[in-house]
Amino acid sequence: MSIKEQNQDRPQNRRGPMGHGGPPMGRPPEKARDFKGTLKRLAQYLAVERYRFILVFFLAIGSTLFSIVGPKIMGMATTKLGEGVLARYDYMMQLQAAVQKNLPIAYIKQLEKQAPTFDLEYVGRILLLLMGLYIISALFTYAMAYIMATVSQETVYRMRNDVKHKLDLLPLSYFDQRTHGEILSRVTNDMDNIANTLQQSLTQLITSLVTVVGILIMMLSISPLLTLIALVSLPVSIIIIRFITRYSQRLFVQQQRCLGELNGHVEEMYSGHKIVKVFGQENNSIEKFKTINSRLYEVGWKAQFMSGVIFPVLNLVNNVGYVLVCIAGGVLVAQRVIQIGDIQAFIQYIRQFTQPIMQLGNIANIIQSTVASAERVFEILDESEEVADSEDAKVIPFPQGEVKFEHVKFRYKEDVPLIEDLSINVKAGQTIAIVGPTGAGKTTLVNLIMRFYEVQEGRITIDGVDIRDIKRGDLRTMFGMVLQDTWLFNGTIRDNIAYGRDEASEAEIIQAAKAAHAHHFIMTLPEGYDTVLNEEASNISQGQKQLLTIARAFLADPTILILDEATSNVDTRTEVLIQEAMGTLMKGRTSFVIAHRLSTIREAYLILVMNQGAIIEQGHHKDLLARGGFYAELYNSQFTGAALA
């Protein structure tokens, strides 16, 4: 897969409008292949917390109902205040008429004493009741959020543990066939997506459903006629949303493709910055960037415009419905069919009605994306595990290092032959060099010895014991490896050297470093052996990294050594010293040396020449040269190339 394709398929870490992960309105959600099956499996994880879910469900209902009842109760206060205003108006009209009719002063004074007052005590009780309801609603919401945070994190905690345990049991082939970024994305991004949805979207789903149903009931209780008028705008809104999103989703897909293409181009140009300059391709690179960027601009602004149009259009439709309700409500109040407080509450309900409906649509997208994330996590859990260790596993108390391949057959792919019938007999203490072109099967040989892959036919034995009868942990303690690709972790140099032997003393660590010719450069560092390597060990050179990995192998003191071009990253002088040190290390130990530079294996006891998974030649260096075969061609081609250079 090219860098461009990787960027196009790379999940975008975006935030939804409510603060949780998920595609915003107008953006096509990622869909699961088996939505129902994955949702059912996810529900099984949540079933452990079912009692908390039931409690959250009732808390959500209580919180929502208390907030829904608020406008209706507030309308009662408004009605009481309206009655006071009307009574005051009637009183003023009566007083004015009495004055105009020149009625007796005593009558007017008596009328003034009967002036109506506002029932502030009733209004005060309503306000206190509302305050109490909103406080209870807030407490319910807080309790619901607290419980859901606990539930979501504990659920994802169990899922992470299951995935970690599963990854420990997966064969090396699983990691070889997938990029590290893909696996990490499933363990981190997809897990976070699930956690955010469980914590926020599920509660919003419950509250939105209860809010829609509750508001609808309250609106019907106030006036079925006004409810019918208000609901006319709902199908119009749905039609508009479907029309706009159908068009905008296509634009968003094109936008993501263009964005992936642009990211891939930029990544390629910056990673190959020197090559671009050497071959004078700056102008071509700039023109290609402009072309892609222009397409991204054209598609991007259309997608964003269409997505942004949704809310203004919906507001227009809602405002038209709002105006119609106000007019009809005014007529009904004038006819004293409903109270003025009811019309105020109804208008508030209209304002609240569309929001949860839109939330439900957005949550539906988020849930689709979350189920897709869960499906990717479950795909890891469904992978075939490596063959379990034998229950009656054998132990080699004092391994000697005799290794035999007996008619071994192995293929990475069933239809692509690799190793068909391989037999080798390596005596204890022998140094075996493995050479051959790329893809010949050299590294595969090492993977089979260490049971990173299982042989399909035949068997491999160490000291006469089939390696399948030995626990993997016990088997791998017999080996020490120095690879061309160095691996060091974030920690001190001392800890990195002692990685295979935690109990090693300071003197043993220093002795191993000296044997690997690493002691001198370590002591030139400000903190010496206490120098902390960063995550990529970029604060030391590539050659120094190699020396530390060689020191680690010295300290491990293994029975069998595996060296994969172990001196490729050091200078010529250091290479000579390391070769001498390794000669000392390999004495009395079985050693497998994968070599690309054939000059480094002249002294090997036996050289195995591999091609297309088979050993086509074997023997000592001089004998193989004398035969004039495949090895001689490889050897002479290296030195011929050096001479031509």
C-alpha positions as CSV (number, residue, x, y, z in Angstrom):
1,M,0.0,0.0,0.0
2,S,1.4,3.4,-1.0
3,I,1.7,6.3,1.4
4,K,-1.2,8.0,-0.5
5,E,-3.5,5.0,0.0
6,Q,-2.5,4.8,3.7
7,N,-3.4,8.4,4.2
8,Q,-6.7,8.0,2.4
9,D,-7.6,5.0,4.6
10,R,-6.2,6.6,7.8
11,P,-9.0,7.4,10.3
12,Q,-9.5,11.0,10.9
13,N,-9.5,12.0,14.6
14,R,-12.3,14.5,14.7
15,R,-14.6,15.8,17.4
16,G,-18.4,15.9,17.2
17,P,-20.4,19.0,17.9
18,M,-21.2,17.8,21.4
19,G,-17.6,17.3,22.3
20,H,-17.4,13.6,21.7
21,G,-16.0,11.7,18.8
22,G,-18.0,11.3,15.7
23,P,-18.7,12.7,12.3
24,P,-20.4,16.0,12.2
25,M,-23.8,16.4,10.4
26,G,-23.4,16.0,6.7
27,R,-20.3,13.8,6.9
28,P,-20.8,10.1,6.1
29,P,-20.3,7.9,9.1
30,E,-18.1,4.9,9.0
31,K,-20.2,1.7,8.9
32,A,-19.6,-1.7,10.3
33,R,-19.9,-4.7,8.0
34,D,-21.9,-6.7,10.6
35,F,-23.8,-4.0,12.6
36,K,-26.2,-6.2,14.5
37,G,-23.6,-8.9,15.4
38,T,-21.0,-6.4,16.5
39,L,-23.7,-4.4,18.5
40,K,-24.7,-7.7,20.2
41,R,-21.1,-8.5,21.2
42,L,-20.6,-4.9,22.5
43,A,-23.8,-5.3,24.5
44,Q,-22.3,-8.5,26.1
45,Y,-19.5,-6.4,27.5
46,L,-22.0,-3.9,28.8
47,A,-24.1,-6.6,30.4
48,V,-21.7,-6.8,33.3
49,E,-22.8,-3.2,34.2
50,R,-26.5,-3.8,33.5
51,Y,-27.7,-2.7,37.0
52,R,-25.8,0.6,36.7
53,F,-27.3,1.0,33.2
54,I,-30.8,0.5,34.7
55,L,-30.0,3.2,37.3
56,V,-28.6,5.5,34.7
57,F,-31.8,5.0,32.6
58,F,-34.1,6.0,35.5
59,L,-31.8,8.9,36.4
60,A,-31.9,10.1,32.8
61,I,-35.7,9.9,32.7
62,G,-36.0,11.7,36.1
63,S,-33.5,14.4,35.0
64,T,-35.3,15.0,31.7
65,L,-38.8,14.9,33.1
66,F,-38.0,17.5,35.8
67,S,-36.5,19.8,33.1
68,I,-39.5,19.2,30.8
69,V,-42.1,20.0,33.4
70,G,-40.4,23.3,34.1
71,P,-41.9,25.4,31.3
72,K,-45.4,24.1,32.1
73,I,-45.0,25.1,35.8
74,M,-43.5,28.4,34.8
75,G,-46.5,28.9,32.5
76,M,-48.7,28.7,35.7
77,A,-46.8,31.7,37.2
78,T,-47.1,33.5,33.9
79,T,-50.9,32.8,33.8
80,K,-51.2,34.1,37.4
81,L,-49.3,37.3,36.6
82,G,-51.4,37.7,33.4
83,E,-54.6,37.3,35.4
84,G,-53.3,40.1,37.7
85,V,-52.5,42.3,34.8
86,L,-56.0,41.8,33.3
87,A,-57.7,42.3,36.7
88,R,-55.7,45.5,37.1
89,Y,-56.7,46.6,33.6
90,D,-60.4,45.9,34.4
91,Y,-60.1,47.8,37.6
92,M,-58.5,50.9,35.9
93,M,-61.3,50.9,33.3
94,Q,-63.9,50.8,36.1
95,L,-62.2,53.6,38.0
96,Q,-61.9,55.7,34.9
97,A,-65.6,55.2,34.1
98,A,-66.6,56.1,37.6
99,V,-64.6,59.4,37.4
100,Q,-66.0,60.2,34.0
101,K,-69.6,59.6,35.3
102,N,-68.9,61.9,38.3
103,L,-70.0,59.2,40.8
104,P,-69.8,60.1,44.4
105,I,-66.3,60.5,46.0
106,A,-67.2,57.9,48.7
107,Y,-67.9,55.3,46.0
108,I,-64.6,56.1,44.2
109,K,-62.6,55.9,47.4
110,Q,-64.3,52.6,48.2
111,L,-63.5,51.4,44.7
112,E,-59.8,52.4,45.2
113,K,-59.6,50.2,48.3
114,Q,-60.7,47.2,46.1
115,A,-57.7,47.6,43.7
116,P,-56.5,44.1,42.7
117,T,-52.9,43.1,43.6
118,F,-50.6,40.5,42.1
119,D,-50.4,37.2,43.9
120,L,-46.7,37.4,44.5
121,E,-46.8,34.6,47.2
122,Y,-48.2,32.2,44.6
123,V,-45.5,33.3,42.1
124,G,-42.9,32.9,44.7
125,R,-44.0,29.3,45.5
126,I,-43.8,28.5,41.8
127,L,-40.3,29.9,41.5
128,L,-39.2,27.9,44.6
129,L,-40.7,24.8,43.1
130,L,-38.9,25.5,39.8
131,M,-35.7,26.0,41.5
132,G,-36.1,22.7,43.4
133,L,-36.9,20.8,40.2
134,Y,-33.9,22.2,38.3
135,I,-31.6,21.5,41.2
136,I,-32.9,17.9,41.4
137,S,-32.5,17.6,37.6
138,A,-28.9,18.9,37.8
139,L,-28.1,16.4,40.6
140,F,-29.6,13.5,38.6
141,T,-27.5,14.7,35.6
142,Y,-24.4,14.8,37.7
143,A,-25.0,11.3,39.1
144,M,-25.8,10.0,35.7
145,A,-22.6,11.4,34.2
146,Y,-20.5,10.0,37.1
147,I,-21.9,6.5,36.8
148,M,-21.6,6.5,33.0
149,A,-18.0,7.7,33.3
150,T,-17.2,4.8,35.6
151,V,-19.2,2.3,33.4
152,S,-17.5,3.4,30.2
153,Q,-14.0,3.4,31.6
154,E,-14.4,0.0,33.3
155,T,-15.9,-1.5,30.1
156,V,-13.1,-0.2,28.0
157,Y,-10.6,-1.3,30.7
158,R,-11.9,-4.9,30.3
159,M,-11.7,-4.6,26.5
160,R,-8.2,-3.3,26.6
161,N,-7.1,-6.1,28.9
162,D,-8.7,-8.6,26.6
163,V,-7.0,-7.1,23.5
164,K,-3.6,-6.9,25.3
165,H,-4.0,-10.6,26.4
166,K,-5.0,-11.5,22.8
167,L,-2.0,-9.6,21.3
168,D,0.3,-11.6,23.6
169,L,-1.1,-14.8,22.1
170,L,-1.1,-13.8,18.4
171,P,1.6,-15.3,16.2
172,L,4.3,-13.1,14.6
173,S,2.6,-13.5,11.2
174,Y,-0.3,-11.3,12.4
175,F,2.1,-8.4,13.1
176,D,4.1,-9.0,9.9
177,Q,1.0,-8.7,7.8
178,R,-0.2,-5.4,9.4
179,T,1.4,-2.1,10.0
180,H,2.1,-1.0,13.6
181,G,0.0,2.1,13.0
182,E,-3.1,0.0,12.1
183,I,-2.8,-2.1,15.3
184,L,-2.1,0.9,17.5
185,S,-5.1,2.7,15.9
186,R,-7.4,-0.2,16.9
187,V,-6.0,-0.3,20.5
188,T,-6.0,3.5,21.1
189,N,-8.3,5.4,18.7
190,D,-11.0,2.8,18.4
191,M,-11.0,2.2,22.1
192,D,-11.3,5.9,22.8
193,N,-14.1,6.2,20.4
194,I,-16.0,3.4,22.2
195,A,-15.3,5.0,25.6
196,N,-16.5,8.5,24.5
197,T,-19.7,7.0,23.0
198,L,-20.5,5.0,26.1
199,Q,-19.9,7.9,28.4
200,Q,-21.7,10.6,26.4
201,S,-23.7,9.4,23.5
202,L,-25.6,6.7,25.3
203,T,-26.9,9.1,27.9
204,Q,-27.7,11.7,25.2
205,L,-29.6,9.0,23.3
206,I,-31.7,8.2,26.4
207,T,-32.3,11.9,27.3
208,S,-33.0,12.8,23.7
209,L,-35.6,10.1,23.3
210,V,-37.3,10.9,26.7
211,T,-37.1,14.6,25.8
212,V,-38.9,14.1,22.4
213,V,-41.6,11.9,23.9
214,G,-42.0,14.1,27.0
215,I,-42.2,17.3,25.1
216,L,-44.7,15.8,22.6
217,I,-46.9,14.7,25.5
218,M,-46.7,18.2,27.2
219,M,-47.5,19.9,23.9
220,L,-50.5,17.7,23.3
221,S,-51.7,18.3,26.9
222,I,-51.7,22.0,26.2
223,S,-53.3,22.1,22.7
224,P,-53.6,19.3,20.1
225,L,-54.3,22.0,17.4
226,L,-51.1,23.9,18.2
227,T,-49.2,20.6,18.3
228,L,-50.4,19.7,14.8
229,I,-49.3,23.1,13.5
230,A,-45.9,22.8,15.1
231,L,-45.3,19.2,13.8
232,V,-46.0,20.4,10.2
233,S,-42.5,21.7,10.1
234,L,-41.0,18.4,11.2
235,P,-41.4,16.4,7.9
236,V,-40.3,19.5,6.0
237,S,-37.1,19.6,8.1
238,I,-36.5,15.9,7.5
239,I,-36.9,16.2,3.7
240,I,-34.5,19.2,3.7
241,I,-31.9,17.3,5.8
242,R,-32.0,14.2,3.6
243,F,-31.8,16.3,0.4
244,I,-28.8,18.3,1.6
245,T,-26.9,15.4,3.3
246,R,-27.3,13.2,0.3
247,Y,-25.4,15.7,-1.8
248,S,-23.0,16.8,0.9
249,Q,-21.9,13.3,1.8
250,R,-20.7,12.7,-1.7
251,L,-18.7,16.0,-1.4
252,F,-17.2,14.9,1.9
253,V,-16.1,11.6,0.5
254,Q,-14.4,13.5,-2.3
255,Q,-12.9,15.9,0.2
256,Q,-11.4,13.0,2.3
257,R,-9.9,11.5,-0.9
258,C,-8.3,14.8,-1.9
259,L,-7.1,15.3,1.6
260,G,-5.5,11.9,1.8
261,E,-3.9,12.5,-1.6
262,L,-2.6,15.9,-0.5
263,N,-1.2,14.5,2.8
264,G,0.4,11.6,0.9
265,H,2.1,14.0,-1.5
266,V,3.4,16.3,1.3
267,E,4.6,13.3,3.3
268,E,6.4,11.9,0.3
269,M,8.0,15.2,-0.7
270,Y,9.3,15.9,2.8
271,S,10.5,12.4,3.5
272,G,12.4,12.5,0.1
273,H,13.3,16.2,0.3
274,K,16.9,15.7,-0.7
275,I,16.0,13.4,-3.6
276,V,13.6,15.9,-4.9
277,K,16.3,18.6,-4.9
278,V,19.0,16.4,-6.4
279,F,16.8,15.5,-9.4
280,G,15.4,19.0,-9.8
281,Q,11.8,18.1,-9.3
282,E,10.8,21.1,-7.1
283,N,8.7,22.7,-9.8
284,N,6.9,19.5,-10.6
285,S,6.3,18.9,-6.9
286,I,4.9,22.4,-6.5
287,E,2.6,22.1,-9.5
288,K,1.3,18.8,-8.3
289,F,0.6,20.3,-4.9
290,K,-1.2,23.2,-6.5
291,T,-3.4,20.8,-8.6
292,I,-4.4,18.7,-5.7
293,N,-4.8,21.7,-3.4
294,S,-7.1,23.3,-6.0
295,R,-9.3,20.2,-6.2
296,L,-9.4,20.0,-2.4
297,Y,-10.4,23.7,-2.3
298,E,-13.2,23.2,-4.8
299,V,-14.6,20.2,-3.2
300,G,-14.0,21.4,0.4
301,W,-15.8,24.7,0.2
302,K,-18.8,23.0,-1.5
303,A,-18.9,20.3,1.2
304,Q,-18.6,22.8,4.0
305,F,-21.1,25.2,2.4
306,M,-23.7,22.4,2.0
307,S,-23.1,21.2,5.5
308,G,-23.4,24.7,6.9
309,V,-26.6,25.4,5.0
310,I,-28.5,22.8,7.0
311,F,-28.8,24.8,10.2
312,P,-29.9,28.2,8.6
313,V,-32.5,26.4,6.5
314,L,-33.8,24.4,9.5
315,N,-34.0,27.6,11.5
316,L,-36.0,29.2,8.7
317,V,-38.5,26.3,8.7
318,N,-38.7,26.3,12.5
319,N,-39.2,30.0,12.6
320,V,-42.1,29.8,10.1
321,G,-43.7,27.1,12.3
322,Y,-42.9,29.3,15.4
323,V,-44.7,32.3,13.8
324,L,-47.8,30.1,12.9
325,V,-47.9,28.8,16.4
326,C,-47.7,32.3,17.8
327,I,-50.6,33.5,15.6
328,A,-52.8,30.5,16.3
329,G,-51.9,30.7,20.0
330,G,-52.8,34.4,20.2
331,V,-56.2,33.6,18.7
332,L,-56.8,30.8,21.1
333,V,-55.8,33.0,24.1
334,A,-58.1,35.7,22.9
335,Q,-60.9,33.2,22.7
336,R,-59.9,32.0,26.2
337,V,-59.5,28.4,24.9
338,I,-56.0,28.2,26.6
339,Q,-54.2,30.4,29.2
340,I,-51.5,32.8,28.3
341,G,-49.0,30.9,30.4
342,D,-49.8,27.8,28.4
343,I,-48.9,29.5,25.1
344,Q,-45.6,30.7,26.7
345,A,-44.8,27.1,27.8
346,F,-45.8,25.8,24.3
347,I,-43.4,28.2,22.6
348,Q,-40.6,27.1,24.9
349,Y,-41.4,23.4,24.1
350,I,-41.2,24.2,20.3
351,R,-37.8,25.7,20.8
352,Q,-36.7,22.5,22.7
353,F,-38.3,20.0,20.4
354,T,-36.0,20.2,17.3
355,Q,-32.7,20.1,19.3
356,P,-33.1,16.5,20.6
357,I,-34.3,15.3,17.2
358,M,-31.2,16.7,15.6
359,Q,-29.1,15.1,18.4
360,L,-30.7,11.8,17.7
361,G,-29.6,12.0,14.0
362,N,-26.1,12.9,15.0
363,I,-26.0,10.2,17.7
364,A,-27.1,7.6,15.1
365,N,-24.0,8.5,13.0
366,I,-21.8,8.3,16.1
367,I,-23.2,4.9,17.1
368,Q,-22.5,3.7,13.5
369,S,-18.9,4.9,13.8
370,T,-18.6,3.4,17.3
371,V,-19.9,0.0,16.2
372,A,-17.4,0.1,13.3
373,S,-14.6,0.8,15.9
374,A,-15.9,-2.1,18.0
375,E,-15.9,-4.4,15.0
376,R,-12.2,-3.6,14.4
377,V,-11.4,-4.4,18.0
378,F,-13.4,-7.6,17.9
379,E,-11.5,-8.6,14.7
380,I,-8.3,-8.7,16.9
381,L,-10.1,-10.8,19.5
382,D,-11.2,-13.2,16.7
383,E,-7.8,-13.8,15.3
384,S,-6.3,-17.3,15.4
385,E,-3.9,-17.6,18.3
386,E,-0.5,-19.2,18.0
387,V,-0.3,-22.9,18.8
388,A,-0.4,-23.3,22.6
389,D,2.6,-24.7,24.4
390,S,2.5,-28.4,25.2
391,E,1.1,-29.2,28.7
392,D,3.8,-31.8,29.3
393,A,6.5,-29.5,27.9
394,K,10.1,-30.7,28.1
395,V,12.9,-28.8,29.6
396,I,16.5,-28.9,28.5
397,P,18.4,-28.2,31.8
398,F,21.8,-27.8,30.2
399,P,21.4,-27.0,26.5
400,Q,24.3,-27.7,24.2
401,G,23.1,-26.1,21.1
402,E,22.8,-28.9,18.6
403,V,20.2,-27.9,16.0
404,K,18.6,-30.2,13.4
405,F,16.1,-29.4,10.5
406,E,14.4,-32.6,9.4
407,H,12.5,-32.3,6.1
408,V,11.1,-29.0,7.1
409,K,8.4,-27.4,4.9
410,F,7.1,-23.9,5.4
411,R,5.1,-21.4,3.3
412,Y,3.9,-17.9,4.2
413,K,1.1,-18.3,1.6
414,E,-0.3,-21.6,0.6
415,D,0.1,-21.0,-3.1
416,V,3.6,-19.5,-2.9
417,P,6.3,-22.2,-2.3
418,L,9.2,-21.2,0.0
419,I,10.9,-23.9,2.0
420,E,9.9,-27.3,0.6
421,D,12.3,-29.9,2.0
422,L,15.0,-28.5,4.2
423,S,17.4,-30.7,6.2
424,I,20.3,-29.3,8.2
425,N,22.4,-30.9,11.0
426,V,24.2,-28.2,13.0
427,K,26.6,-29.5,15.7
428,A,27.0,-27.8,19.0
429,G,29.5,-24.9,18.9
430,Q,29.5,-24.6,15.1
431,T,29.2,-21.3,13.3
432,I,26.7,-21.5,10.4
433,A,26.6,-18.7,7.9
434,I,23.4,-18.3,5.8
435,V,23.7,-16.4,2.6
436,G,21.6,-15.8,-0.5
437,P,19.6,-13.2,-2.4
438,T,16.7,-11.2,-0.9
439,G,13.7,-13.5,-0.4
440,A,15.7,-16.7,-0.3
441,G,14.4,-17.6,3.2
442,K,17.4,-16.7,5.4
443,T,15.4,-14.8,8.0
444,T,12.6,-17.4,7.7
445,L,15.1,-20.0,8.9
446,V,15.7,-17.9,12.1
447,N,11.9,-17.3,12.6
448,L,11.3,-21.1,12.5
449,I,14.1,-21.9,15.0
450,M,12.7,-19.5,17.5
451,R,9.0,-20.6,16.9
452,F,7.9,-17.2,15.7
453,Y,6.4,-19.3,12.9
454,E,5.4,-23.0,13.1
455,V,6.7,-25.5,10.6
456,Q,4.0,-27.0,8.5
457,E,5.8,-30.3,7.9
458,G,8.9,-31.9,9.3
459,R,10.4,-30.8,12.6
460,I,13.2,-28.8,14.2
461,T,15.1,-30.2,17.2
462,I,17.5,-28.7,19.7
463,D,19.6,-31.4,21.5
464,G,17.2,-34.0,20.1
465,V,14.1,-32.3,21.5
466,D,11.4,-31.1,19.1
467,I,11.1,-27.4,19.7
468,R,7.3,-27.7,19.7
469,D,7.6,-29.8,22.9
470,I,9.5,-26.9,24.6
471,K,7.7,-23.8,26.0
472,R,8.4,-20.8,23.9
473,G,9.7,-18.8,26.9
474,D,12.2,-21.6,27.7
475,L,13.2,-22.0,24.1
476,R,13.9,-18.3,23.5
477,T,16.0,-18.0,26.6
478,M,18.6,-20.2,24.8
479,F,19.0,-17.6,22.1
480,G,20.7,-14.2,21.9
481,M,20.0,-12.0,18.9
482,V,21.8,-9.0,17.3
483,L,19.8,-7.6,14.4
484,Q,20.6,-5.1,11.7
485,D,17.7,-3.1,12.9
486,T,18.6,-2.0,16.4
487,W,16.0,-1.8,19.1
488,L,16.5,0.1,22.3
489,F,13.9,1.4,24.8
490,N,13.5,4.6,26.7
491,G,15.7,4.2,29.7
492,T,19.3,4.3,30.8
493,I,22.2,2.7,28.9
494,R,22.7,0.4,31.9
495,D,19.1,-0.9,31.7
496,N,19.3,-1.4,28.0
497,I,22.4,-3.6,28.2
498,A,20.9,-5.6,31.1
499,Y,17.6,-6.0,29.3
500,G,18.0,-9.8,29.1
501,R,19.5,-10.1,32.6
502,D,17.9,-7.9,35.2
503,E,20.0,-9.4,38.0
504,A,23.3,-8.6,36.2
505,S,25.9,-6.8,38.4
506,E,27.5,-3.5,37.5
507,A,30.8,-5.2,36.9
508,E,29.2,-7.7,34.4
509,I,27.5,-4.9,32.5
510,I,30.7,-3.0,32.2
511,Q,32.5,-6.1,31.1
512,A,29.9,-6.8,28.4
513,A,30.2,-3.2,27.2
514,K,34.0,-3.5,27.0
515,A,33.7,-6.8,25.1
516,A,31.5,-5.0,22.6
517,H,33.8,-2.0,22.4
518,A,31.0,0.3,23.7
519,H,32.6,1.2,27.1
520,H,34.7,4.0,25.7
521,F,31.9,5.9,24.0
522,I,29.6,5.4,27.0
523,M,32.2,7.0,29.3
524,T,32.4,10.0,27.1
525,L,28.7,10.7,27.7
526,P,27.9,13.2,30.5
527,E,26.0,10.6,32.6
528,G,28.0,7.6,31.5
529,Y,26.0,4.4,32.0
530,D,23.2,6.5,33.6
531,T,22.6,8.3,30.3
532,V,18.9,8.1,29.5
533,L,18.1,7.2,25.9
534,N,15.0,8.9,24.5
535,E,12.1,7.0,22.9
536,E,13.9,6.5,19.5
537,A,17.5,6.5,21.0
538,S,18.2,9.5,18.7
539,N,20.6,11.0,21.2
540,I,23.3,8.5,20.2
541,S,24.5,7.5,16.7
542,Q,23.3,4.4,14.7
543,G,26.6,2.8,15.2
544,Q,26.5,3.3,19.0
545,K,23.1,1.8,19.1
546,Q,24.5,-1.3,17.4
547,L,27.3,-1.5,19.9
548,L,24.8,-1.5,22.8
549,T,22.7,-4.3,21.2
550,I,25.9,-6.3,20.8
551,A,26.8,-5.7,24.5
552,R,23.3,-6.9,25.4
553,A,24.0,-10.1,23.6
554,F,27.4,-10.5,25.4
555,L,25.7,-10.1,28.8
556,A,22.8,-12.5,28.0
557,D,25.4,-15.3,27.5
558,P,23.1,-17.5,25.3
559,T,23.6,-21.0,24.1
560,I,22.8,-20.1,20.5
561,L,23.6,-16.8,18.8
562,I,21.7,-15.3,15.9
563,L,23.5,-12.5,14.1
564,D,21.7,-10.7,11.3
565,E,24.4,-8.4,9.7
566,A,25.2,-7.3,13.2
567,T,28.1,-5.0,12.2
568,S,26.4,-3.2,9.3
569,N,26.1,0.1,11.1
570,V,29.6,0.5,12.5
571,D,32.7,1.8,10.9
572,T,35.4,-0.5,9.4
573,R,37.8,-0.3,12.3
574,T,35.1,-1.0,14.9
575,E,33.8,-3.8,12.7
576,V,37.2,-5.5,12.9
577,L,37.2,-5.2,16.7
578,I,33.7,-6.5,17.0
579,Q,34.4,-9.4,14.8
580,E,37.3,-10.3,17.1
581,A,35.1,-9.9,20.1
582,M,32.3,-12.0,18.5
583,G,34.8,-14.6,17.7
584,T,35.5,-14.9,21.4
585,L,31.8,-14.8,22.2
586,M,30.9,-17.5,19.6
587,K,33.5,-20.0,20.9
588,G,31.7,-23.0,22.3
589,R,28.3,-21.6,21.1
590,T,26.2,-22.5,18.1
591,S,25.9,-19.4,15.9
592,F,23.7,-18.6,13.0
593,V,25.1,-15.7,11.0
594,I,22.9,-14.1,8.3
595,A,25.3,-12.2,6.1
596,H,25.0,-9.9,3.2
597,R,28.6,-8.9,3.1
598,L,30.3,-12.2,2.3
599,S,33.7,-11.0,3.4
600,T,32.6,-11.3,7.1
601,I,31.9,-15.1,7.0
602,R,35.1,-16.5,5.6
603,E,35.9,-18.3,8.9
604,A,32.4,-19.9,9.3
605,Y,32.5,-23.6,9.9
606,L,29.7,-24.1,7.4
607,I,28.1,-21.8,4.8
608,L,24.6,-22.5,3.7
609,V,23.7,-20.9,0.4
610,M,19.9,-20.5,0.0
611,N,17.8,-19.6,-2.9
612,Q,14.0,-19.8,-3.2
613,G,13.8,-21.5,0.2
614,A,16.1,-24.3,-0.6
615,I,19.8,-24.9,0.3
616,I,21.5,-25.1,-3.1
617,E,25.1,-25.2,-1.8
618,Q,26.9,-25.8,1.4
619,G,30.5,-26.0,2.5
620,H,33.5,-24.0,3.6
621,H,34.3,-20.6,2.0
622,K,37.3,-21.9,0.0
623,D,35.5,-25.0,-1.2
624,L,32.4,-23.0,-2.4
625,L,34.7,-20.6,-4.3
626,A,36.5,-23.4,-5.9
627,R,33.2,-24.9,-7.2
628,G,32.5,-21.7,-9.1
629,G,28.7,-22.0,-8.4
630,F,26.1,-19.6,-7.1
631,Y,28.1,-18.6,-4.0
632,A,31.1,-17.8,-6.1
633,E,29.0,-15.6,-8.3
634,L,27.6,-13.8,-5.3
635,Y,31.0,-13.3,-3.7
636,N,32.8,-12.2,-6.9
637,S,29.9,-9.8,-7.8
638,Q,30.4,-7.9,-4.5
639,F,34.1,-7.3,-5.0
640,T,33.7,-6.6,-8.8
641,G,31.1,-3.9,-7.9
642,A,33.5,-2.5,-5.3
643,A,36.3,-2.4,-7.9
644,L,34.1,-0.7,-10.4
645,A,33.1,1.9,-7.8
